[in-house]
Amino acid sequence: FPTYGWDNEYGIMKMQVPAFEATKYKITNRDFYEFVKIGGYGKRTLWTDEGWQWVQYRQAVHPSFWVCHKRCKSGCGSDLASYSHCTLDTSVSNGSTSNEDCIYRYRAVYDVIEMPWDWPVDVNYHEAKAYCTWKGADYRLPTEGEYYRMRNEEPPTTDFECDPICSSEMNCNINLQYGSSTPVNFYPPNSLGIYDTCGNVWEWIEDHFNGLPGYQSNYLYDDFSSPCFDGRHTMIKGGSWISTGDEASRFSRFAFRRHFFQHLGFRMVRSLSNEPTPVRLCKAPAYVNNGSEFKVVGADPDQCYISTTNIQMKYEEEDVCEKIVKKQMGIDVDYGCPLVSYCEKIISDSGMKTSNAIVFGCGPGYTAFLLAKTFQNVVGVDYSGRLIAAANEFQSKGYSVWGEGEEETTFNLPLEDVSTDNVVFKQLSWTPNEIAGYDIILFHSLDRLMEPKGWLLKLWECINPNGLLVFSSSHKWKPPILKDYIAEWFDLINETVISNELVSSWQLKRD
């Protein structure tokens, strides 16, 4: 299709969607008010475990864009933690203050206005799920497959106007048409009699965010989609009144953490067959998704879980990470010392500065701790949260314990050989602009990255003039291969083999 799309929107997936029924309108403020009136926010049985944790933390009693006079917690952080939007003076409200409906107003972009009862309610996933549970055990949110079935559009073609955002007649509330939501029956229904399948507010979907079959990350924005294929990000579809461009496209696939609520609503569906709900949940390592159980009405747990298409997440699995820890910190392992000695010799021979060092793919941190004996400040970076946690544990305790029972192993940091006070560890899925000004870059993780090209093309921005760039990797990354990515900025100065790892060193080209 001849318009822009994000990497997660490419690919083709076909599925059978069993018969179901759906509410023709998105749930409105008026609909949701009934849930609020019966004290739905205080009924534990209506909420998932994760949802109830959110209720308790936020002390929520109504949707976040609703305003009352009870000084409800607004959920802001930092200096605004004590701020409340709910400071209405009910003595000057329009209409009788004895009418309970007058308690609530709506916080729009610029003003607090009378409650627009026929606008779609703005809620997070937890609130939407609780409402469905309150309505009945069979009710749930649509799946991605069901959502496309509700749109009832012709298959996509290369015709530019087959996408609403490209059409000369926008028959939906997108692209800032009004600067706000609109009544759920403001636009005519589609051929199935369903309203607002495009625009007004986004729709929560039951599916977890994941790549389509054949997913490939794009090196220009490697961290846009793939870090969210973790089972903690739930899909949203359809765009909202403020959506433009790709966000308003029929092909858009976006997701947020389940506590997000801005311009987000929902409709309910109910299966009409005994076939499993066609939902795709994301199977990711427990360290990423906390190992929490996730349930969807009618789903078959043996079929609905799909492995994450982010292959880097395998480095959050405990056994995989333990092998990396053992490789650096195990008994009789001395890989870090010869590698760092190699770097230090080049630095000494060339008279380079020793102020700032960074280790990409630092793992449990051993080489970062060794470099800290020579450099004033060292940063260790890794994509893996579990490995960064291990590095922080070695830094604070001097050891890290892996496995259980007879399989338990304690790895110790040889404190006499390292420095720990001047090291900082960061979990990063990308190289931000703040990573700059380094005298040495030691790059360990090329073999662990899903899209190494994006990282390699940023290195020239991170290093100081006359700085040293060192790669330590498998023999796949020979200098001729690396030159395809970095020869525009770097010259090769040396290559060798250390402990079966191919090591090459580079410096910025001189003008």
C-alpha positions in Angstrom: 0.0 0.0 0.0 1.5 3.4 -1.0 1.6 5.1 2.4 3.9 5.1 5.4 3.6 2.1 7.8 5.5 1.1 11.0 7.4 -2.2 11.0 4.8 -4.0 13.0 2.1 -3.3 10.4 3.8 -5.3 7.7 3.0 -9.0 7.2 -0.1 -10.9 6.5 -2.1 -12.9 9.0 -5.2 -14.9 8.1 -7.6 -16.4 10.7 -11.0 -17.8 11.1 -13.2 -15.6 13.2 -16.1 -17.5 14.8 -19.6 -15.8 15.0 -19.9 -13.1 17.6 -22.1 -10.1 18.5 -21.0 -6.6 19.4 -22.5 -3.4 20.8 -23.2 -1.2 17.8 -22.0 1.9 19.8 -18.9 2.4 21.8 -19.7 2.5 25.6 -20.7 6.1 26.5 -20.2 8.2 29.5 -23.9 7.6 30.3 -23.4 3.8 30.1 -20.3 3.9 32.3 -22.0 6.1 34.8 -24.2 3.2 35.8 -21.0 1.2 36.7 -19.8 4.2 38.8 -23.1 4.5 40.6 -23.1 0.9 41.8 -19.6 1.4 43.2 -17.9 -0.7 40.5 -14.5 0.7 41.4 -14.8 -0.8 44.9 -15.9 -4.3 43.9 -12.8 -6.5 43.9 -14.5 -9.3 42.1 -15.0 -7.2 38.9 -11.3 -6.6 38.4 -8.3 -8.6 37.2 -5.4 -8.8 39.7 -3.4 -6.3 37.7 -6.5 -4.0 37.4 -7.2 -4.1 41.1 -3.6 -3.2 41.8 -4.1 -0.2 39.6 -7.4 0.8 41.5 -5.6 0.6 44.8 -2.6 2.6 43.7 -4.7 5.3 42.0 -7.5 5.2 44.5 -9.8 5.5 41.5 -13.5 6.0 41.8 -14.4 7.3 38.3 -12.8 7.7 34.9 -9.8 10.0 34.8 -11.4 12.7 32.6 -14.4 13.0 34.8 -14.3 15.7 37.4 -16.1 15.9 40.7 -15.8 17.9 44.0 -14.2 15.2 46.2 -10.6 16.0 45.5 -9.9 12.6 44.0 -6.3 11.6 43.4 -5.4 12.7 39.9 -2.5 10.2 39.3 0.1 12.8 38.5 3.7 12.2 39.7 6.6 14.1 41.1 5.7 17.7 42.1 2.1 17.2 41.0 1.5 14.0 43.1 -0.8 15.9 45.5 -2.7 17.8 42.8 -6.3 17.0 42.2 -8.5 18.0 39.2 -11.6 17.2 41.3 -12.2 20.6 42.9 -15.6 21.5 41.4 -17.7 24.1 43.2 -21.0 22.4 43.1 -22.8 25.5 44.4 -22.4 27.2 41.0 -23.1 24.2 38.8 -25.8 24.4 36.1 -29.0 22.8 37.2 -29.9 21.4 40.6 -27.1 20.2 42.8 -29.6 17.7 44.2 -29.5 15.9 40.8 -26.7 13.3 41.2 -25.8 13.6 37.5 -24.6 17.2 38.2 -21.8 15.9 40.4 -19.7 15.1 37.4 -18.2 17.2 34.7 -15.9 16.4 31.9 -12.3 17.6 31.5 -11.8 18.4 27.9 -8.6 19.7 26.2 -9.1 23.3 27.2 -12.1 23.4 29.6 -14.2 21.6 32.2 -17.6 21.2 30.5 -21.0 19.7 31.3 -20.8 15.9 31.0 -21.2 14.9 27.4 -23.2 11.8 28.2 -23.4 10.5 24.6 -19.6 10.8 24.0 -17.6 7.6 24.3 -16.1 7.2 27.8 -12.3 7.5 28.1 -11.0 4.6 30.2 -8.0 2.3 30.5 -8.0 -1.5 29.8 -8.6 -2.4 33.4 -11.7 -0.2 33.6 -13.0 -1.6 30.3 -12.5 -5.2 31.5 -14.2 -4.5 34.8 -17.2 -3.0 33.1 -17.5 -6.1 30.8 -17.3 -8.4 33.8 -20.0 -6.4 35.5 -22.3 -6.7 32.5 -22.0 -10.5 32.5 -19.5 -13.4 32.5 -19.7 -13.8 28.7 -18.9 -10.2 27.8 -15.4 -9.1 26.8 -13.5 -6.8 24.5 -13.0 -7.6 20.8 -10.0 -9.4 19.4 -8.0 -7.9 16.6 -9.6 -10.4 14.1 -13.0 -9.5 15.3 -12.2 -5.8 15.1 -11.4 -6.2 11.4 -14.5 -8.2 10.9 -16.6 -5.3 12.4 -15.0 -2.8 10.0 -16.3 -5.0 7.2 -14.0 -3.3 4.6 -13.0 -4.6 1.3 -9.5 -6.2 1.2 -6.8 -3.7 0.8 -5.6 -2.7 -2.6 -3.1 -0.3 -4.1 -5.9 2.2 -4.6 -4.9 5.2 -2.5 -8.5 5.9 -1.3 -9.0 2.4 0.1 -7.8 3.9 3.4 -10.0 6.4 5.2 -7.1 8.8 6.0 -6.5 9.0 2.2 -10.2 9.5 1.2 -11.6 12.8 0.1 -14.7 12.1 2.2 -13.8 11.4 5.8 -16.9 9.9 7.3 -15.5 9.5 10.7 -14.0 11.6 13.6 -10.3 11.6 12.8 -7.7 14.2 11.8 -8.8 16.8 14.4 -12.1 17.4 12.7 -13.6 18.8 15.9 -10.9 18.9 18.5 -12.9 16.5 20.7 -14.9 13.3 20.8 -18.3 13.4 19.2 -21.6 11.6 20.1 -21.3 7.9 19.3 -24.2 8.1 16.8 -22.9 11.3 15.1 -21.7 9.6 12.0 -23.7 6.9 10.2 -23.0 3.2 10.8 -21.2 0.9 8.4 -22.9 -1.8 6.4 -23.1 -4.0 9.4 -24.8 -1.3 11.5 -21.8 -0.7 13.7 -20.8 2.9 14.6 -17.3 4.4 15.0 -15.2 1.5 13.9 -12.8 4.3 12.8 -12.1 7.3 14.9 -13.7 9.2 17.8 -11.7 7.3 20.4 -9.4 4.3 20.1 -10.8 0.9 21.0 -9.2 -1.5 23.4 -8.5 -4.9 21.9 -7.9 -8.1 23.9 -4.8 -9.1 21.9 -1.3 -8.4 23.2 0.9 -6.5 20.9 3.2 -8.6 18.8 4.6 -8.7 15.3 2.7 -10.3 12.4 4.1 -13.4 10.7 7.5 -12.6 9.1 8.0 -9.5 11.3 11.3 -7.7 10.7 12.4 -4.7 12.8 13.5 -1.6 11.0 17.0 -0.3 11.8 15.9 3.3 11.8 13.5 2.8 14.8 14.4 -0.6 16.2 12.9 0.3 19.6 9.5 1.5 18.4 7.6 -1.8 18.3 9.7 -4.7 19.4 10.3 -3.7 23.1 6.5 -3.8 23.5 6.2 -7.4 22.4 6.3 -8.4 26.0 2.8 -9.4 27.1 2.4 -6.1 29.0 1.2 -4.0 26.1 -2.4 -4.5 24.9 -3.5 -3.5 21.4 -5.6 -0.5 20.5 -7.3 0.0 17.1 -9.2 2.5 15.1 -7.6 5.8 15.9 -9.2 8.7 17.7 -10.4 12.3 16.9 -6.8 13.5 17.3 -5.2 10.7 15.1 -3.6 11.8 11.9 -1.6 10.0 9.2 -0.6 6.4 10.0 -2.5 6.5 13.4 -5.7 7.0 11.5 -5.0 4.4 8.9 -6.9 1.2 8.6 -3.6 -0.6 8.8 -2.5 1.0 12.1 -1.4 -1.3 14.9 -0.6 0.4 18.2 -0.5 -0.6 21.8 -0.1 0.8 25.3 0.4 -0.4 28.8 -3.0 -1.3 30.3 -3.2 1.6 32.6 -3.2 4.1 29.7 -6.5 5.9 29.0 -6.0 9.0 26.8 -8.6 9.1 24.0 -9.3 5.4 24.5 -12.6 3.7 24.8 -14.2 0.3 24.1 -17.1 -1.7 23.0 -18.3 -5.1 24.2 -18.6 -8.3 22.3 -19.9 -11.8 23.0 -19.2 -15.1 21.3 -22.0 -16.9 19.6 -20.2 -20.2 19.1 -18.4 -22.7 21.2 -15.2 -22.2 19.3 -12.3 -20.6 21.2 -12.0 -16.9 21.2 -9.5 -15.9 18.4 -7.2 -13.9 20.5 -3.4 -13.7 20.3 -1.6 -13.3 23.6 2.2 -12.8 23.8 4.4 -15.4 25.4 7.4 -13.6 26.8 9.9 -14.5 29.5 8.6 -14.2 33.1 11.2 -11.5 33.9 9.6 -9.2 31.4 5.9 -9.9 32.1 6.3 -10.8 35.8 4.9 -14.2 35.0 1.4 -13.0 35.6 -1.5 -15.1 34.3 -3.7 -13.5 31.7 -7.2 -14.6 30.9 -9.6 -13.8 28.1 -13.2 -15.1 28.1 -13.5 -18.2 25.8 -9.8 -18.4 25.0 -7.9 -21.7 24.9 -4.7 -21.2 26.9 -3.0 -24.0 25.0 -3.6 -22.2 21.7 -3.8 -18.5 22.3 -0.2 -17.8 23.4 2.2 -16.9 20.6 5.9 -16.5 21.2 7.2 -12.9 21.1 8.6 -11.9 17.7 11.2 -9.9 19.5 14.0 -12.5 19.5 16.2 -10.4 21.8 13.8 -11.2 24.7 15.3 -14.7 24.9 18.1 -12.9 26.8 15.6 -12.4 29.6 15.3 -16.1 30.2 17.0 -17.2 33.3 19.0 -20.2 31.9 20.2 -18.1 28.9 21.4 -15.3 31.2 23.0 -17.7 33.6 25.2 -19.0 30.7 26.3 -15.4 30.0 27.1 -14.8 33.7 29.0 -18.0 33.8 31.0 -17.0 30.7 32.1 -13.8 32.4 32.2 -14.7 36.1 32.5 -18.5 36.3 35.4 -20.3 38.0 38.5 -20.4 35.8 37.0 -17.9 33.3 39.4 -15.1 32.5 37.9 -13.6 29.3 37.4 -10.1 30.7 41.0 -9.5 31.9 42.8 -10.2 28.6 40.2 -8.2 26.6 40.5 -5.2 28.9 44.3 -5.6 29.0 44.2 -5.5 25.2 42.2 -2.2 25.3 44.5 -0.7 28.0 47.6 -1.4 25.9 46.3 0.4 22.9 45.2 3.3 25.1 48.6 3.5 26.8 50.5 3.3 23.5 48.5 6.1 21.9 48.2 8.3 25.0 44.5 8.4 24.8 42.2 10.1 27.4 40.8 7.9 30.1 37.8 9.9 31.3 34.7 8.1 30.1 34.1 4.6 28.9 31.0 2.7 27.9 30.3 -1.0 27.4 27.5 -2.0 25.1 26.2 -5.5 25.9 27.8 -5.3 29.3 25.9 -8.4 30.6 26.6 -8.9 34.3 29.2 -6.1 34.2 32.6 -7.7 34.6 34.4 -5.8 31.8 32.8 -2.6 33.0 34.1 -3.1 36.5 37.6 -3.9 35.1 37.6 -0.8 32.9 36.6 1.3 35.9 40.2 0.7 37.3 41.5 2.8 34.4 38.6 5.2 33.5 37.1 7.8 35.7 33.5 7.0 34.7 32.1 3.9 33.2 28.6 3.2 31.8 27.4 -0.4 31.2 24.5 -0.8 28.8 22.5 -3.9 28.0 19.1 -4.6 26.4 18.4 -7.4 29.0 16.8 -6.2 32.2 17.8 -9.5 33.9 21.5 -9.0 33.1 21.4 -5.4 34.2 19.8 -6.6 37.5 22.7 -9.0 37.9 25.2 -6.3 37.2 23.6 -4.1 39.9 23.6 -7.1 42.3 27.3 -7.7 41.7 28.0 -4.0 42.3 26.0 -3.8 45.5 26.8 -7.2 47.0 29.9 -8.5 45.2 28.1 -11.7 44.2 24.9 -13.0 42.5 23.0 -16.3 43.1 21.5 -18.3 40.2 19.4 -21.4 40.2 17.6 -23.2 43.0 18.3 -26.2 45.3 21.0 -28.5 44.0 21.3 -26.3 40.9 22.1 -23.2 42.9 25.3 -21.4 42.0 26.9 -18.4 43.5 29.1 -16.2 41.3 31.5 -13.9 43.0 33.0 -10.6 41.7 36.8 -10.5 42.3 36.7 -7.2 44.1 40.5 -6.9 44.3 40.7 -6.7 40.5 37.9 -4.2 39.8 36.4 -0.9 40.8 32.6 -0.6 41.4 32.0 2.9 42.7 32.4 4.7 39.4 30.2 2.5 37.3 26.5 3.1 36.3 24.4 0.5 34.5 21.5 1.3 32.2 19.0 -0.9 30.4 18.5 0.6 26.9 16.7 -0.7 23.8 18.3 2.0 21.6 21.2 4.5 21.6 19.8 7.8 22.7 21.4 11.1 21.9 22.6 11.4 25.6 25.0 8.6 25.0 28.0 10.7 23.8 31.5 11.9 24.7 33.2 8.5 25.3 36.9 7.9 25.1 36.4 4.1 24.6 33.4 2.1 23.4 33.6 -1.6 24.0 30.9 -3.4 22.1 30.1 -7.0 23.3 26.5 -7.6 22.1 26.5 -7.6 18.3 25.5 -11.3 18.3 22.6 -10.7 20.7 20.9 -7.9 18.8 17.9 -8.3 16.5 18.9 -5.2 14.4 22.6 -4.4 14.9 22.7 -2.0 12.0 20.8 0.7 13.9 23.3 0.5 16.8 26.4 0.5 14.5 25.3 3.5 12.6 25.1 5.6 15.8 28.5 4.8 17.1 30.3 7.7 15.4 28.1 10.1 17.4 29.0 8.5 20.7 32.8 8.6 20.6 35.3 11.4 21.1 37.9 12.3 18.5 40.9 10.0 18.9 38.6 7.6 20.9 38.8 3.8 20.7 36.1 1.6 19.4 36.5 -2.1 20.2 34.3 -5.0 19.1 34.3 -8.4 20.7 32.1 -10.9 19.0 31.7 -14.1 17.1 33.7 -14.6 13.9 30.6 -13.7 12.0 31.5 -10.0 12.6 34.8 -9.9 10.8 36.2 -6.5 9.9 35.1 -6.6 6.2 31.5 -7.1 7.4 31.8 -4.3 10.0 33.2 -2.0 7.3 29.9 -2.3 5.4 28.3 -0.4 8.4 31.0 1.9 9.8 33.7 2.5 7.2 32.3 5.9 6.5 33.4 7.1 9.9 36.0 4.6 11.3 39.3 3.1 10.2 40.4 -0.4 11.4 43.6 -0.3 13.4 44.0 -3.8 14.8 42.3 -7.2 14.9 43.0 -10.3 17.0 41.4 -13.3 18.7 40.9 -13.4 22.5 39.4 -16.5 24.1 37.8 -17.5 20.8 36.2 -14.1 20.4 37.1 -12.0 17.3 38.3 -8.6 18.6 38.8 -5.6 16.3 39.7 -2.0 17.2 38.8 1.1 15.3 39.3 4.9 15.4 37.4 7.8 13.9 38.7 8.9 10.5 40.9 12.0 10.6 39.8 15.0 8.6 
